[in-house]
Each structure stands twice: as structure tokens, then as C-alpha cells.
Amino acid sequence: EIAFGQNMTSLTMAMSRALGATWREGDNIVVSRLDHDANVWPWVLAAEDSGADVRWLDFDPERGCVLDVGALADVLDNRTRLVAVTRASNAVGTIVDVKAVAERAHAVDALVYVDAVHFTPHGVVDVRDWDCDFLVCSAYKFFGPHTGCLYGKTALLDKIDAYKVRPAPSAPPEKWETGTQSFESLAGIEAAVNYLASLGEGAHRRTRLVSAMTTIGEHERSLAEVFLKGLGSLEGVSLYGRETYEGRTPTFAVEVAGLSASEVAEVLGEQGIFVWSGDYYAVEVMKRLGVHPEGLVRIGFVHYNTPEEVERVLDALAGLTEQSRRPHRLR
């Protein structure tokens, strides 16, 4: 059920090509405006090649950038072949109820493809409970090497024709692993998983992983609540996304009045605070928020961050707002 590849994008490109070969004119697929482009454009390209229609699942910027799962009823029908959705937005942190998406999609016999790249360092992945058909992630997000991981239900991985060379195995998962694998990366993935498991308790590795991710989630919540409270007291700093920790990861997209995202990132970087500016490949998110192409500043916390570091970020942002109100811009 698990195949490895160069990265999540490459694996998704390969799967979109294989699934797209089964689509016909009159079919349709559903993609979301909350997703990283790696779970949007491969499907759009495959739909264009096959003649299938592309339908969009939207989110509401005024309601914390929550994906409107209920709106699936308006875009699903008996010709829907695939629903591609994220587990958590890499841009604004919103978590999506994948299980609810799968229930609605499977009611019309559509497949569900989940991008869990951003979610994996923050919570427990349970493909059986969610009942998704495919799930992809990247090991570098959970502190391993830059290698992509694909989960697929065995029957589907076996049934769907893969684009591969003739000597390659014809059975899953190997038929989805193009060429010789990066064995040193696979060793790194195992080490990363074992590291996470070492943070938890239990008799079995899965039990330890669940324990670890639960503890990590509690710690990240405490950091996020400090950050959100402090952010609310800063004039000139706008948050895009949920203003409470419910339904989100500790990943925040912000805007500082009077300064571009790249200016903010540069100044914070000079203080040893490393953030990302731009669209982070979440093109549709930024378009929907009306900030494309400049984008926003992304600030994120993980299990090894401390409350003191959160306070340092808040102090730095406060300093930026003071400078932005002066007659002359930075530099």
C-alpha cells in the first residue's frame, strides 16, 4: 500500500497521468482552492488531456478560510471521478475533515486523493478511519529526507495501469516506483519515523507514534495560543485564517501593514527568525485571498519550538509595525 518516489509532486503527477487515462469527455473532477498546487494542477492538466471538466470546491476567507465541505453536494454527480483535497492547508493552516469528504465522494463512486504533506508533522494520519483512496506526504515535513510517500488502497494500486518501463514489476507497490529507489533516503525515512516514535510511549511503534503526535499536538496548541493572543494585540498585523486553534495547525499567514511580505521575511531573517514569503505554491489560496502574486508571510511552529521563541517572534513583529508607521520605509 506504500510507494516511494522523488517527492509528493512527482508521485501525484504520475498518478494523475494514470488516472487521467481512464477519464472521458463528460466526466468531471473536483479540486479545492485551499490546496497546494501539487494537488491541483496535476489534476487540471490530466482533465484537459482527457476532456474531463474541472469543478472547484471553495473556502470562505471571512470564515477563517474553512473549506466548505457541504458545498460538495453542488459539484458531485455520477460522472465525478476524483476529489482531490488537502488534509491541512500549507498556507493558512486550516484542517479539512477528510472523512466527511470521503463519505460524500464515495456516495457517487468518486475516488479521494489527499495531500497530507503539511499535516504529517502536526497530527495522526489514519487512512483507514478517513477511508481515503490515496494519500501523499513528503518525509522532509516530518523531519526526514526529501522523499515522497504515496499510500493507496491495494486494489486500486493493482487495478490502475502505471506508466512504467517493461522490466519493472507489475504488482504494487513497486510498479509505482519508477526506476531505482534512493535507498539512503528510505533509511532516513525509517530513522525519522523512529525518532517521532521515540517521543511517545507504548509497546508498539504505531502506539508510540500516536502517543507522540498527541503530545506534540498539545505542545503546539500551547505555542499557537500564545501566538494568537499576542497577535491580536498587535496593530497593523493581519491574520488570514482561523483566529482560534480549533481546526488548524500552528501555521499562520500574516500581513504587516505598509510592508511587503518579502520585506518582512528579510528583516525577520536578519534577526534569526526564519519564515517564508510569497505563495508557498498555494496559488489558488493567494488568488482567493486577493494577495497574489505578492503573497503573505508564513510563520509556523513545530514540536521543538519554545514559548520564548514565540515571544521573540511577536516582539519582532511589534518592532516591524513600529517601523512601518515611520515616514520612511525600511531600508
Residue pairs with C-beta under 8 A, 6 or more apart in sequence:
1 151
1 152
1 153
1 154
1 157
1 172
1 173
2 149
2 150
2 151
2 173
3 11
3 149
3 150
3 152
3 157
3 172
3 173
3 174
3 176
3 177
4 147
4 148
4 149
4 150
4 177
4 181
4 182
4 185
4 186
4 189
5 11
5 14
5 147
5 148
5 149
5 150
5 176
5 177
5 178
6 147
6 148
7 138
7 146
7 147
7 148
8 38
8 115
8 117
8 136
8 137
8 138
8 148
8 149
9 38
9 42
9 148
10 148
11 136
11 148
11 149
11 150
11 176
12 38
12 39
12 42
12 113
12 115
12 136
13 42
14 162
14 163
14 176
14 178
15 42
15 113
15 134
15 150
15 152
15 176
16 42
16 43
16 45
16 46
17 46
17 163
18 160
18 161
18 162
18 163
19 46
19 81
19 82
19 111
19 160
20 43
20 45
20 46
20 47
20 49
20 50
20 52
21 50
21 161
22 81
22 160
23 29
23 46
23 47
23 50
23 51
23 52
23 81
24 50
24 51
24 52
25 50
25 51
25 52
26 51
26 52
26 79
27 50
27 51
27 52
27 53
27 79
27 80
27 81
28 47
28 52
28 53
28 54
28 55
28 75
28 77
28 79
28 80
28 81
29 43
29 46
29 47
29 52
29 53
29 54
29 55
29 80
29 81
29 82
29 83
29 84
30 55
30 56
30 57
30 72
30 75
30 76
30 80
30 82
30 83
30 84
30 105
30 110
31 39
31 40
31 43
31 44
31 54
31 55
31 56
31 57
31 84
32 39
32 40
32 56
32 57
32 58
32 59
32 67
32 84
32 85
32 86
32 96
32 284
33 56
33 57
33 58
33 59
33 284
33 285
33 287
33 288
34 57
34 59
34 65
34 67
34 85
34 86
34 89
34 91
34 92
34 94
34 96
34 282
34 284
34 285
35 84
35 85
35 86
35 89
35 115
35 282
35 284
35 285
36 86
36 90
36 91
36 115
36 117
36 118
36 280
36 281
36 282
37 281
37 282
37 283
37 284
38 115
38 117
38 281
39 84
39 85
39 86
39 113
39 115
39 136
40 84
40 283
40 284
43 54
43 82
43 84
43 113
44 54
46 52
47 53
47 54
52 81
55 75
55 80
56 75
57 67
57 68
57 69
57 71
57 72
57 75
57 83
57 85
58 67
58 68
58 71
58 288
59 65
59 66
59 67
59 68
59 94
59 288
60 66
60 68
61 240
61 288
61 289
64 94
64 241
64 242
64 243
64 247
64 248
65 89
65 92
65 94
65 240
65 241
65 242
65 285
65 289
66 94
66 242
66 247
67 85
67 94
67 96
69 96
69 97
69 100
69 101
69 104
72 83
72 101
72 104
72 105
73 104
76 83
76 104
76 105
76 107
76 108
76 110
77 108
78 108
78 109
80 105
80 108
80 110
81 110
81 111
82 110
82 111
82 112
82 113
83 101
83 105
83 110
83 111
83 112
83 113
84 112
84 113
84 115
85 96
85 98
85 101
85 112
85 113
85 114
85 115
86 96
86 114
86 115
86 116
86 118
86 119
87 95
87 96
87 98
87 114
87 115
87 116
87 118
87 119
87 125
87 135
88 94
88 95
88 96
88 116
88 118
88 119
88 122
88 123
88 248
88 249
88 251
89 96
89 118
89 241
89 251
89 282
89 285
90 117
90 118
90 251
90 280
90 281
90 282
91 251
91 253
91 279
91 280
91 282
91 285
91 286
91 296
91 298
92 240
92 241
92 242
92 248
92 251
92 252
92 253
92 285
93 241
93 242
93 248
93 249
93 250
93 251
93 252
93 253
93 300
94 241
94 242
94 247
94 248
95 119
95 123
95 247
95 248
95 249
98 112
98 114
98 130
98 132
99 129
99 130
99 131
101 112
102 112
102 130
102 131
102 132
102 133
103 131
105 111
105 112
106 112
106 131
111 133
111 134
111 156
112 131
112 132
112 133
112 134
113 132
113 133
113 134
113 135
113 136
114 130
114 132
114 134
114 135
114 136
115 135
115 136
115 137
116 125
116 135
116 136
116 137
117 136
117 137
117 138
117 141
118 141
118 249
118 251
119 125
119 137
119 249
120 137
120 138
120 141
120 142
121 141
121 142
121 143
121 216
121 302
121 303
122 213
122 216
122 217
122 220
122 249
122 250
122 302
123 213
123 217
123 249
124 209
124 210
124 213
124 214
125 135
125 137
127 135
127 151
133 152
133 153
133 156
134 150
134 151
134 152
134 153
134 156
135 150
135 151
135 152
136 148
136 149
136 150
136 151
137 148
137 149
138 146
138 147
138 148
138 149
139 145
139 146
139 147
139 148
139 149
139 185
139 188
139 189
139 192
140 146
140 147
142 192
142 193
142 196
143 192
143 195
143 196
144 185
144 188
144 189
144 191
144 192
144 193
145 182
145 184
145 185
145 188
145 189
145 192
146 185
147 182
147 185
147 186
147 188
147 189
149 189
150 173
150 176
152 172
152 173
152 176
154 172
157 172
157 173
157 175
157 176
158 171
158 172
162 175
162 176
164 175
164 176
164 178
165 178
165 179
168 174
168 175
168 177
168 178
169 175
193 205
193 209
194 205
196 209
196 212
196 213
197 205
197 208
197 209
197 212
198 208
198 212
199 208
199 211
199 212
199 215
199 216
199 303
200 207
200 208
200 209
200 210
200 211
200 212
200 213
200 214
200 215
201 207
201 208
201 211
202 208
202 210
202 211
216 302
216 303
219 303
220 249
220 250
220 301
220 302
220 303
221 245
221 250
222 307
223 250
223 301
223 305
223 306
223 307
223 310
224 245
224 248
224 250
224 252
224 301
225 245
226 307
226 310
226 311
227 250
227 252
227 299
227 301
227 310
227 313
227 314
228 239
228 243
228 244
228 245
228 252
230 310
230 311
230 314
231 237
231 239
231 252
231 254
231 314
231 317
232 243
234 314
234 317
234 318
234 321
235 321
236 256
236 257
236 258
236 321
236 324
236 325
237 254
237 255
237 256
237 257
237 317
237 321
238 254
238 255
238 257
239 252
239 253
239 254
240 253
240 254
240 255
240 289
240 291
240 296
241 248
241 252
241 253
242 248
249 300
250 300
250 301
250 302
251 298
251 299
251 300
251 301
252 298
252 299
252 300
253 296
253 297
253 298
254 296
254 297
254 299
254 317
255 261
255 291
255 296
255 297
256 264
256 297
256 317
256 320
256 321
256 324
257 321
257 324
258 324
258 325
258 329
259 320
259 324
259 329
259 330
260 277
260 294
261 277
261 278
261 294
261 295
261 296
261 297
262 277
262 278
262 294
263 329
263 330
264 275
264 277
264 297
264 320
265 275
265 276
265 277
265 297
267 316
267 320
267 330
268 274
268 275
268 297
268 313
268 316
268 320
269 275
271 316
273 312
273 313
273 316
275 297
275 298
275 299
275 300
276 297
276 298
277 295
277 296
277 297
277 298
278 293
278 294
278 295
279 285
279 286
279 292
279 293
279 295
280 295
280 298
283 292
286 292
286 293
286 295
286 296
289 296
299 313
301 309
301 310
323 330
324 330
